[in-house]
Amino acid sequence: MRSRYAAFVLNLPDYLRATWHQSTRPETLTLADSPNWTSLQILNSRASGDSGTVHFRAVYRLGKGWGFLEENSDFVREEGCWYYLRGDTSEGQWKPGRNDPCPCGSGRKYKACCL
């Protein structure tokens, strides 16, 4: 999951397609309208045999504020490699608290950084 997030950040659609299971892989993939991703949080993950799930939240810049994409993703392992199958997503506006870590990735508190 982390490598796929990095591919979104670095605009690497070929890597995303290569790690997408052939049964659900799109014919083409463009990241032209992809937001400015700033952080990834893995909320839960589990694997059982050759199937796995990852629940994550990815935060991005949204004008002067922040947005998030949250997804429960399904993965399958074939020949030792994990492939993305599908995910149930939701999006919303992210409102960090003053003392939360800043979503920009600076490592500082939100109130001392981007507030």
MARKOL-603370 format. One record per residue (C-alpha): residue number from 1; residue in one letter; y, z, x. Coordinates in steps of 0.1 Angstrom, whole numbers, always signed. Example, Ala and Ser with C-alpha at 12.3 -4.5 7.8 and 13.67 -1.06 7.14 Angstrom:
2
k: 1&r: A&c2: -45&c3: +78&c1: +123
k: 2&r: S&c2: -11&c3: +71&c1: +137
This chain:
115
k: 1&r: M&c2: +0&c3: +0&c1: +0
k: 2&r: R&c2: +24&c3: +9&c1: +28
k: 3&r: S&c2: +19&c3: -25&c1: +44
k: 4&r: R&c2: +26&c3: -43&c1: +12
k: 5&r: Y&c2: +58&c3: -23&c1: +7
k: 6&r: A&c2: +69&c3: -33&c1: +42
k: 7&r: A&c2: +62&c3: -69&c1: +33
k: 8&r: F&c2: +86&c3: -66&c1: +4
k: 9&r: V&c2: +112&c3: -50&c1: +26
k: 10&r: L&c2: +108&c3: -77&c1: +53
k: 11&r: N&c2: +106&c3: -106&c1: +29
k: 12&r: L&c2: +70&c3: -117&c1: +38
k: 13&r: P&c2: +56&c3: -134&c1: +7
k: 14&r: D&c2: +27&c3: -149&c1: +27
k: 15&r: Y&c2: +14&c3: -115&c1: +37
k: 16&r: L&c2: +17&c3: -103&c1: +1
k: 17&r: R&c2: -3&c3: -133&c1: -12
k: 18&r: A&c2: -29&c3: -127&c1: +16
k: 19&r: T&c2: -34&c3: -91&c1: +5
k: 20&r: W&c2: -36&c3: -100&c1: -32
k: 21&r: H&c2: -71&c3: -104&c1: -47
k: 22&r: Q&c2: -79&c3: -141&c1: -53
k: 23&r: S&c2: -87&c3: -134&c1: -90
k: 24&r: T&c2: -51&c3: -122&c1: -98
k: 25&r: R&c2: -31&c3: -138&c1: -70
k: 26&r: P&c2: -1&c3: -160&c1: -81
k: 27&r: E&c2: +0&c3: -196&c1: -70
k: 28&r: T&c2: +34&c3: -191&c1: -54
k: 29&r: L&c2: +55&c3: -160&c1: -47
k: 30&r: T&c2: +92&c3: -158&c1: -39
k: 31&r: L&c2: +111&c3: -127&c1: -30
k: 32&r: A&c2: +146&c3: -142&c1: -34
k: 33&r: D&c2: +155&c3: -118&c1: -62
k: 34&r: S&c2: +139&c3: -88&c1: -46
k: 35&r: P&c2: +161&c3: -57&c1: -45
k: 36&r: N&c2: +172&c3: -39&c1: -14
k: 37&r: W&c2: +143&c3: -15&c1: -10
k: 38&r: T&c2: +151&c3: +18&c1: +7
k: 39&r: S&c2: +121&c3: +42&c1: +4
k: 40&r: L&c2: +85&c3: +45&c1: -7
k: 41&r: Q&c2: +68&c3: +76&c1: -20
k: 42&r: I&c2: +30&c3: +77&c1: -25
k: 43&r: L&c2: +26&c3: +101&c1: -54
k: 44&r: N&c2: -12&c3: +99&c1: -56
k: 45&r: S&c2: -41&c3: +79&c1: -43
k: 46&r: R&c2: -79&c3: +79&c1: -46
k: 47&r: A&c2: -108&c3: +57&c1: -37
k: 48&r: S&c2: -143&c3: +56&c1: -50
k: 49&r: G&c2: -167&c3: +32&c1: -33
k: 50&r: D&c2: -150&c3: -2&c1: -32
k: 51&r: S&c2: -122&c3: +5&c1: -58
k: 52&r: G&c2: -91&c3: +25&c1: -54
k: 53&r: T&c2: -58&c3: +34&c1: -71
k: 54&r: V&c2: -24&c3: +42&c1: -57
k: 55&r: H&c2: +5&c3: +57&c1: -77
k: 56&r: F&c2: +38&c3: +51&c1: -60
k: 57&r: R&c2: +75&c3: +51&c1: -65
k: 58&r: A&c2: +97&c3: +26&c1: -45
k: 59&r: V&c2: +135&c3: +32&c1: -45
k: 60&r: Y&c2: +161&c3: +5&c1: -42
k: 61&r: R&c2: +199&c3: +1&c1: -42
k: 62&r: L&c2: +213&c3: -6&c1: -76
k: 63&r: G&c2: +250&c3: -14&c1: -74
k: 64&r: K&c2: +267&c3: +19&c1: -64
k: 65&r: G&c2: +236&c3: +39&c1: -75
k: 66&r: W&c2: +198&c3: +37&c1: -72
k: 67&r: G&c2: +169&c3: +23&c1: -91
k: 68&r: F&c2: +132&c3: +28&c1: -88
k: 69&r: L&c2: +100&c3: +10&c1: -95
k: 70&r: E&c2: +70&c3: +32&c1: -103
k: 71&r: E&c2: +35&c3: +17&c1: -104
k: 72&r: N&c2: -2&c3: +26&c1: -108
k: 73&r: S&c2: -19&c3: +0&c1: -87
k: 74&r: D&c2: -55&c3: -10&c1: -86
k: 75&r: F&c2: -71&c3: -22&c1: -54
k: 76&r: V&c2: -106&c3: -35&c1: -45
k: 77&r: R&c2: -123&c3: -35&c1: -11
k: 78&r: E&c2: -142&c3: -67&c1: -1
k: 79&r: E&c2: -157&c3: -72&c1: +34
k: 80&r: G&c2: -139&c3: -42&c1: +47
k: 81&r: C&c2: -104&c3: -53&c1: +35
k: 82&r: W&c2: -84&c3: -38&c1: +6
k: 83&r: Y&c2: -68&c3: -62&c1: -19
k: 84&r: Y&c2: -43&c3: -56&c1: -46
k: 85&r: L&c2: -56&c3: -64&c1: -81
k: 86&r: R&c2: -29&c3: -54&c1: -106
k: 87&r: G&c2: -5&c3: -26&c1: -115
k: 88&r: D&c2: +12&c3: -9&c1: -145
k: 89&r: T&c2: +49&c3: -6&c1: -137
k: 90&r: S&c2: +79&c3: +11&c1: -150
k: 91&r: E&c2: +115&c3: +9&c1: -138
k: 92&r: G&c2: +145&c3: +31&c1: -142
k: 93&r: Q&c2: +177&c3: +45&c1: -126
k: 94&r: W&c2: +171&c3: +70&c1: -98
k: 95&r: K&c2: +194&c3: +101&c1: -99
k: 96&r: P&c2: +188&c3: +122&c1: -68
k: 97&r: G&c2: +200&c3: +158&c1: -68
k: 98&r: R&c2: +228&c3: +168&c1: -44
k: 99&r: N&c2: +203&c3: +186&c1: -21
k: 100&r: D&c2: +176&c3: +160&c1: -22
k: 101&r: P&c2: +170&c3: +137&c1: +8
k: 102&r: C&c2: +192&c3: +107&c1: +6
k: 103&r: P&c2: +173&c3: +77&c1: -8
k: 104&r: C&c2: +190&c3: +55&c1: +18
k: 105&r: G&c2: +165&c3: +68&c1: +44
k: 106&r: S&c2: +191&c3: +85&c1: +67
k: 107&r: G&c2: +172&c3: +118&c1: +66
k: 108&r: R&c2: +204&c3: +136&c1: +55
k: 109&r: K&c2: +209&c3: +154&c1: +22
k: 110&r: Y&c2: +223&c3: +131&c1: -6
k: 111&r: K&c2: +255&c3: +152&c1: -9
k: 112&r: A&c2: +263&c3: +147&c1: +28
k: 113&r: C&c2: +255&c3: +110&c1: +28
k: 114&r: C&c2: +258&c3: +85&c1: -1
k: 115&r: L&c2: +271&c3: +108&c1: -28
